[in-house]
Amino acid sequence: MVRPDMEPTTRGRVRVETTAKRVRTYADGRPVADTTRALLVWENPHFPTYYFPLDDVETGELKQTGKTKHSPSRGDGALHDVAGRPDAALVYGDDAPLEEIRGHVRFDWDAMDAWFEEDEEVFYHARDPYTRVDILPSSRHIRVEIDGVTVADSRRARILFETGLRPRYYLPKTDVRLDLLTRSDTATFCPYKGRAEYWSVGEGKDLVWSYPTPLPESQKIAGLVSFYNEKLDIYVDGVLEER
């Protein structure tokens, strides 16, 4: 959401917008920052990062390091330790070339213990308000082949369409050769879908994944299995997809 008095700003590849959501980040069980005035800053084109007004940050948790970090578009941010976590925050002063981020703090995502939008925990990175996830049931014939062996065959897929990404086919486990899968220790997190667990197939590591307990907006894929399109052969209604 963009306030009427603040139009979206771009500088180079950086886009800045406001959000009406309450945003919090925690360290050691305590909120280090809590605001309803967060900025969404696209430091890269794929997803935004939260920036907090300095007034909404527990400054007692910040410790100056005397170091700075330079960005061609955002200028020099002063590095701070956060609750004993080294270089976990960047504070932008009044000399930042991007006016909107002056007096704001950027926290390193992985250095913090937890992030929340309102009262829902957010994982991996800030959610992009322009990303949409649609999950649709489909009777298309989906067949997955690895090294000439059919690993899955289904007409009960749910196809996940996510903005900017290729479709992913999620299949019931009863339509998958589970005996060919080996569980992996790998886990990843998605801010729209939740935590994924993985399986390998033969020499192919982490080719298969599932969200056993996805976030509410992705409940339709709970317990279903998807395959890494780019690394194996998927036939849709008999037509081999490009990897």
C-alpha positions as CSV (number, residue, x, y, z in Angstrom):
1,M,0.0,0.0,0.0
2,V,1.3,3.5,-0.9
3,R,0.2,6.5,1.1
4,P,-1.3,9.3,-1.0
5,D,1.5,11.6,0.1
6,M,4.3,9.3,-0.8
7,E,4.5,7.9,-4.3
8,P,6.7,4.9,-5.1
9,T,10.3,6.0,-5.6
10,T,12.9,4.3,-7.7
11,R,16.6,5.1,-7.8
12,G,18.6,2.9,-10.1
13,R,17.3,-0.6,-9.2
14,V,15.9,0.5,-5.9
15,R,12.1,0.9,-5.3
16,V,10.7,2.3,-2.1
17,E,7.1,2.0,-0.9
18,T,5.3,2.2,2.4
19,T,3.2,-0.6,3.9
20,A,0.2,-0.4,6.3
21,K,1.2,-3.7,8.0
22,R,2.6,-3.8,11.5
23,V,6.1,-5.3,11.2
24,R,8.3,-6.6,14.1
25,T,11.6,-8.3,14.4
26,Y,12.9,-10.1,17.5
27,A,16.2,-11.0,19.1
28,D,16.5,-13.1,22.3
29,G,12.7,-13.2,22.7
30,R,12.4,-9.4,22.7
31,P,11.1,-7.1,19.9
32,V,14.0,-5.0,18.7
33,A,11.9,-3.1,16.3
34,D,8.1,-2.6,16.1
35,T,6.4,-0.3,13.6
36,T,3.4,0.5,11.6
37,R,5.5,2.8,9.4
38,A,7.8,0.3,7.7
39,L,9.3,0.8,4.3
40,L,9.5,-1.9,1.7
41,V,12.8,-1.4,-0.2
42,W,13.6,-3.5,-3.3
43,E,17.4,-3.7,-3.0
44,N,17.2,-6.4,-5.7
45,P,14.4,-7.0,-8.2
46,H,13.1,-10.2,-6.7
47,F,11.7,-9.2,-3.2
48,P,11.8,-6.3,-0.8
49,T,13.5,-5.7,2.5
50,Y,12.0,-4.0,5.6
51,Y,13.4,-0.6,6.8
52,F,12.3,0.6,10.2
53,P,12.1,4.3,11.3
54,L,14.7,4.8,14.0
55,D,12.0,6.1,16.4
56,D,10.4,2.6,16.3
57,V,13.7,0.7,17.1
58,E,15.0,-0.2,20.5
59,T,18.2,1.8,20.1
60,G,19.5,0.4,23.4
61,E,20.0,-2.9,21.5
62,L,22.1,-1.2,18.9
63,K,25.9,-0.8,19.3
64,Q,27.9,1.3,16.9
65,T,30.9,-0.5,15.3
66,G,32.5,2.5,13.6
67,K,32.2,0.7,10.3
68,T,30.1,1.5,7.3
69,K,28.8,-0.4,4.3
70,H,28.5,1.3,1.0
71,S,25.8,0.8,-1.7
72,P,25.9,2.8,-5.0
73,S,22.2,3.6,-4.7
74,R,21.7,3.8,-0.9
75,G,25.0,5.4,0.1
76,D,26.8,4.6,3.3
77,G,25.0,2.9,6.2
78,A,26.5,2.8,9.6
79,L,27.0,-0.8,10.8
80,H,25.7,-1.7,14.3
81,D,25.8,-4.8,16.4
82,V,22.3,-5.9,17.5
83,A,21.9,-7.7,20.9
84,G,25.4,-9.0,20.5
85,R,25.0,-10.0,16.8
86,P,27.8,-8.5,14.8
87,D,27.0,-6.1,12.0
88,A,23.3,-7.0,12.1
89,A,21.9,-3.5,11.4
90,L,22.6,-0.6,9.0
91,V,21.5,2.8,10.1
92,Y,21.1,5.5,7.4
93,G,21.6,9.1,8.4
94,D,20.6,12.4,6.9
95,D,23.2,12.1,4.2
96,A,21.8,9.1,2.5
97,P,21.2,9.8,-1.2
98,L,17.8,8.1,-1.1
99,E,15.7,10.5,0.9
100,E,13.1,8.1,2.0
101,I,15.5,5.8,3.9
102,R,17.1,8.6,5.9
103,G,16.6,7.9,9.6
104,H,15.8,4.3,9.0
105,V,17.3,1.0,10.1
106,R,17.8,-2.1,8.0
107,F,18.2,-5.4,9.9
108,D,20.0,-8.4,8.5
109,W,17.2,-11.0,8.1
110,D,19.2,-14.1,9.1
111,A,20.8,-12.4,12.1
112,M,17.4,-11.9,13.8
113,D,15.4,-14.7,15.5
114,A,12.0,-14.0,14.1
115,W,10.0,-11.6,11.9
116,F,6.3,-10.8,12.0
117,E,3.7,-9.1,9.7
118,E,0.9,-8.3,12.2
119,D,0.8,-11.5,14.3
120,E,1.8,-13.9,11.6
121,E,5.5,-15.0,11.4
122,V,7.2,-14.4,8.1
123,F,10.0,-16.7,6.9
124,Y,13.0,-16.3,4.5
125,H,12.4,-12.7,3.4
126,A,9.7,-10.0,3.4
127,R,6.6,-10.7,1.3
128,D,6.3,-8.9,-2.0
129,P,2.9,-7.2,-2.3
130,Y,3.0,-7.8,-6.0
131,T,3.6,-11.6,-5.8
132,R,0.5,-13.8,-6.1
133,V,0.2,-17.5,-5.6
134,D,-2.7,-19.4,-7.3
135,I,-3.1,-23.1,-6.7
136,L,-5.5,-24.8,-9.1
137,P,-6.7,-28.4,-9.4
138,S,-5.9,-29.9,-12.8
139,S,-6.8,-33.1,-14.6
140,R,-3.8,-32.8,-17.0
141,H,-1.8,-35.9,-17.2
142,I,1.5,-35.3,-15.4
143,R,4.3,-37.8,-15.7
144,V,7.7,-37.4,-14.2
145,E,10.7,-39.3,-15.5
146,I,14.2,-39.5,-14.2
147,D,16.9,-41.3,-16.2
148,G,14.2,-43.1,-18.2
149,V,12.3,-44.3,-15.1
150,T,8.8,-43.1,-14.3
151,V,8.8,-41.7,-10.8
152,A,5.3,-40.1,-10.8
153,D,2.2,-40.4,-12.9
154,S,-1.0,-38.5,-12.0
155,R,-4.1,-36.9,-13.3
156,R,-4.8,-35.3,-9.9
157,A,-2.3,-32.5,-9.9
158,R,-2.6,-29.2,-8.3
159,I,-0.7,-26.6,-10.2
160,L,1.0,-23.7,-8.3
161,F,1.3,-20.5,-10.3
162,E,3.6,-17.9,-8.6
163,T,4.2,-14.5,-10.1
164,G,7.4,-14.5,-12.1
165,L,8.1,-18.3,-11.7
166,R,7.3,-21.3,-13.9
167,P,4.3,-23.5,-12.8
168,R,5.1,-26.2,-10.3
169,Y,3.1,-29.5,-10.4
170,Y,2.1,-30.9,-6.9
171,L,1.0,-34.5,-7.0
172,P,-0.5,-36.9,-4.4
173,K,2.0,-39.1,-2.8
174,T,-0.1,-42.1,-3.9
175,D,0.8,-41.2,-7.5
176,V,4.5,-41.1,-6.8
177,R,7.1,-44.0,-6.6
178,L,8.0,-43.2,-3.0
179,D,10.3,-46.3,-2.9
180,L,12.6,-44.4,-5.3
181,L,12.9,-41.4,-3.0
182,T,15.5,-40.9,-0.3
183,R,14.8,-38.3,2.4
184,S,17.2,-35.4,2.6
185,D,18.2,-33.3,5.5
186,T,17.6,-30.2,3.4
187,A,14.9,-27.7,4.4
188,T,14.0,-24.4,2.9
189,F,11.6,-21.6,3.8
190,C,9.2,-19.6,1.6
191,P,7.3,-16.5,2.9
192,Y,4.2,-17.6,0.9
193,K,4.3,-21.4,1.4
194,G,6.2,-22.2,4.6
195,R,8.8,-24.9,5.3
196,A,9.7,-27.5,2.7
197,E,11.2,-30.9,3.2
198,Y,13.2,-32.7,0.5
199,W,14.0,-36.0,-1.1
200,S,16.7,-37.1,-3.5
201,V,16.3,-39.6,-6.4
202,G,19.4,-41.7,-7.2
203,E,22.3,-39.4,-7.7
204,G,20.0,-36.4,-8.1
205,K,20.0,-34.4,-4.8
206,D,17.0,-32.6,-3.6
207,L,14.9,-33.0,-6.7
208,V,11.6,-33.5,-4.9
209,W,10.0,-31.4,-2.1
210,S,6.8,-31.1,-0.1
211,Y,5.2,-28.7,2.3
212,P,3.7,-30.8,5.1
213,T,2.2,-27.9,7.0
214,P,2.1,-24.9,4.6
215,L,1.0,-21.4,5.5
216,P,-2.7,-20.7,5.3
217,E,-2.7,-19.3,1.7
218,S,-1.0,-22.4,0.4
219,Q,-3.0,-25.1,2.3
220,K,-4.1,-26.7,-1.0
221,I,-0.6,-28.2,-1.5
222,A,-0.3,-29.6,2.0
223,G,1.4,-33.0,1.8
224,L,1.6,-33.1,-1.9
225,V,4.9,-33.6,-3.8
226,S,6.6,-31.5,-6.4
227,F,9.5,-32.0,-8.7
228,Y,12.4,-29.8,-9.8
229,N,11.3,-29.0,-13.4
230,E,14.7,-27.8,-14.4
231,K,16.6,-31.0,-13.5
232,L,14.3,-33.8,-14.7
233,D,11.8,-34.7,-17.4
234,I,8.2,-33.7,-16.9
235,Y,5.6,-34.7,-19.5
236,V,2.3,-32.7,-19.5
237,D,-0.4,-34.4,-21.6
238,G,2.3,-36.4,-23.3
239,V,4.5,-33.3,-24.2
240,L,7.9,-33.1,-22.7
241,E,8.5,-29.7,-21.0
242,E,11.7,-27.7,-21.6
243,R,14.0,-27.8,-18.6
